[in-house]
Amino acid sequence: MDSVVVNLNIDEDTPEFTNKDNVGQVEILSNNRVMITLNKNGLIGFAQELLRLAHNDFTNGYHIHLDPSEKGYVSQTMGFYSMPSSAELIISCGDFGPIDSYLKE
């Protein structure tokens, strides 16, 4: 099994996927469902960025927008390139308590 080492310190000078093959799609489905589909490198990139967000930038209400790619504008804000047909994805930090405190009896 391959391993992935996650550098929790963001190093802007080191591209991690030089082939730009970390790609995903965000879709809004019926019944208030969202589907995020990622290829293998997209999953790795997304996971790395979520860990970095939790470790470095976590503040209640802090959020990041991931816009769909288009000609002349591509961004891998959260570790993957979003397909042109994707919905905008917003990842937000929230200070929630334990899940039991939100469940009705």
Secondary structure, DSSP 8 states (H G I E B T S, - for coil): -------SS--TTS-S-TT---EEEEEEETTTEEEEEE-HHHHHHHHHHHHHIIIII--TT-EEEE---BTTB---TTSSEE-TT---EEEE------GGGG---
